Amino acid sequence: MRSPKENSLDNKIIRELEKLSLSECCKNAIKLILSDEEVRIIQDIANNVSIVRLGFNDHGPVHMRIVALNAITMMGLLREKGIKTSLETDDSGDFEDSLIACVYASMLHDLGMSIGRQDHELHSANLSLPILNRLLSSSFPGNLKKKLLIQSIALEAISGHMGNRSINSLEAGLVQIADGCDMTSGRARVSMSLSNNPRAGDIHQYSANSIENVNIINGTEKPIRIDVSMSSEVGLFQVEEVLLGKISVSTAKSHIELFAKVKSKDPKRYL
């Protein structure tokens, strides 16, 4: 059963899509994955494994929708500034193809957590391939080239989202950063409540628990500004070790401004 949070995020995603003046075909392709039963079930399994079995943070349907929303927001900001995606630059696809690839990758990138943490990005790619084939075939019947273009970008973004593998497309770099931006306290809350004994790695949970908000807005010097607000300086660990690490190896790095602020102190600029 879908949670109220999932429904709320789906509505936010649809509203963001409306701002981009997309074709009905593109919007329907995205709505298709948001409502897909197989995707939802695997997302739920991935979340259960992550939180209950492994004691990690949220890697389920809410997280993957937040990543999709982040990716849509960033793509919209780049489009406003006239910056082309890799598919557009290659003259092999258009903005809508890139957007679909980013949303699909965002919705599927952590499916491999249903198997385990190690190499989960590669497991995610393997689990995603038949889903991508099924959904894209439904959305673009008879257009094999479009289907394969979107599928290729999505798989690159899924397998590269951890930042430990080389990526080449701007689209994959945006998904990488969109994933890193989901680090607010709500994502750490459940796993912290289930944790009885301190363990190595709990710094990620406590650090994330101090992150109050992550805003993705228009930048002043670059197209995208990411503002991180936190209640204590322990949140800087999350910014510096997780988000900044992903941005530093992302193909979208040159388009990003990154600021972090602790309470009433002046914001610290990283990029």
MOHUJO-V485760 format. One record per residue. N is the residue number from 1. PHI is phi in whole degrees, 0 to 359 (NA if undefined). D_FIRST is the distance of its C-alpha to the first C-alpha in Angstrom with 1 decimal. Layout:
# MOHUJO-V485760
n->{N:N}
phi->{PHI:PHI}
d_first->{D_FIRST:D_FIRST}
This chain:
# MOHUJO-V485760
n->{1:2:3:4:5:6:7:8:9:10:11:12:13:14:15:16:17:18:19:20:21:22:23:24:25:26:27:28:29:30:31:32:33:34:35:36:37:38:39:40:41:42:43:44:45:46:47:48:49:50:51:52:53:54:55:56:57:58:59:60:61:62:63:64:65:66:67:68:69:70:71:72:73:74:75:76:77:78:79:80:81:82:83:84:85:86:87:88:89:90:91:92:93:94:95:96:97:98:99:100:101:102:103:104:105:106:107:108:109:110:111:112:113:114:115:116:117:118:119:120:121:122:123:124:125:126:127:128:129:130:131:132:133:134:135:136:137:138:139:140:141:142:143:144:145:146:147:148:149:150:151:152:153:154:155:156:157:158:159:160:161:162:163:164:165:166:167:168:169:170:171:172:173:174:175:176:177:178:179:180:181:182:183:184:185:186:187:188:189:190:191:192:193:194:195:196:197:198:199:200:201:202:203:204:205:206:207:208:209:210:211:212:213:214:215:216:217:218:219:220:221:222:223:224:225:226:227:228:229:230:231:232:233:234:235:236:237:238:239:240:241:242:243:244:245:246:247:248:249:250:251:252:253:254:255:256:257:258:259:260:261:262:263:264:265:266:267:268:269:270:271}
phi->{NA:287:276:302:295:297:298:297:292:301:295:296:298:297:295:294:295:298:293:268:52:269:289:298:299:294:298:292:297:286:298:297:285:296:257:288:291:297:299:298:295:293:300:295:297:301:292:297:297:296:277:279:279:257:75:270:269:299:228:247:298:290:303:291:288:296:298:299:296:299:295:298:300:294:296:295:294:294:297:301:269:76:272:274:284:294:296:290:297:287:59:250:202:239:302:296:300:295:297:300:300:293:293:297:298:298:284:241:295:250:302:295:295:292:260:165:283:297:57:296:293:285:298:298:298:295:291:282:305:294:290:300:300:292:289:289:295:289:283:230:298:82:248:297:297:299:302:287:297:296:299:296:296:299:293:297:294:295:288:254:290:281:84:253:228:293:234:236:268:297:302:295:294:292:296:304:288:302:293:295:285:273:217:283:301:299:287:267:301:295:295:293:290:271:273:264:235:299:223:301:103:294:304:297:290:292:295:297:292:266:280:270:200:232:251:247:223:296:274:264:256:232:297:239:244:249:253:249:252:219:273:210:290:298:294:298:300:296:294:281:269:252:293:297:298:288:296:297:252:275:291:262:306:293:257:245:251:233:233:227:227:255:49:269:287:295:294:263:265:259:227}
d_first->{0.0:3.8:6.4:9.7:11.6:10.0:10.7:14.0:15.0:14.3:16.6:19.1:19.3:20.0:22.7:24.2:24.5:26.2:28.9:29.9:31.0:29.4:29.7:27.1:27.0:26.0:23.4:21.8:21.9:19.9:17.4:17.0:15.9:13.5:11.6:12.3:10.0:12.4:12.7:9.1:9.3:12.8:12.0:9.8:12.7:15.2:14.0:14.2:17.6:18.8:18.1:18.4:20.8:22.8:22.7:22.2:20.4:17.1:16.9:13.3:11.3:12.9:16.2:16.3:15.7:18.4:20.7:20.2:21.1:24.0:25.3:25.2:27.1:29.7:30.2:30.9:33.4:35.2:35.4:37.0:39.7:40.4:39.2:38.3:35.6:36.9:36.1:38.1:40.9:41.2:41.4:38.9:36.0:35.0:33.0:30.0:30.1:30.1:27.2:25.0:26.0:25.2:21.7:20.9:22.5:20.6:17.2:18.4:21.0:19.4:17.8:20.8:19.7:17.8:21.5:23.2:24.8:28.1:28.4:24.7:25.6:27.4:24.7:22.4:25.0:25.2:21.5:21.4:24.4:23.2:20.1:22.6:24.9:22.5:21.1:24.6:26.3:24.2:24.9:28.6:29.9:33.5:33.6:33.7:35.2:32.6:29.8:31.7:32.6:29.1:28.0:30.9:30.2:26.5:27.5:30.2:27.9:25.4:28.2:30.1:27.6:28.9:32.3:34.1:34.8:36.8:35.2:37.2:35.2:34.6:31.0:30.3:32.0:29.8:26.6:28.3:29.1:25.7:24.2:26.9:26.3:23.0:24.6:24.2:23.9:20.2:19.7:22.0:21.0:18.6:20.8:23.8:22.6:22.1:25.5:28.3:31.2:32.3:32.2:33.7:31.3:30.0:31.9:29.1:26.8:29.5:30.6:27.1:26.8:29.9:28.6:27.9:27.5:27.9:29.2:29.9:32.7:35.9:38.4:42.1:43.7:40.9:38.1:35.2:35.4:32.8:33.3:32.0:32.4:32.4:33.5:35.7:37.5:35.4:32.9:35.7:34.9:31.5:33.1:36.1:34.6:31.3:31.3:35.1:35.1:32.7:34.5:37.9:37.1:35.2:36.8:35.7:37.7:40.5:38.3:36.9:38.2:36.7:37.4:36.3:37.2:37.4:37.5:40.7:42.4:43.2:40.6:41.4:41.5:40.7:40.9}
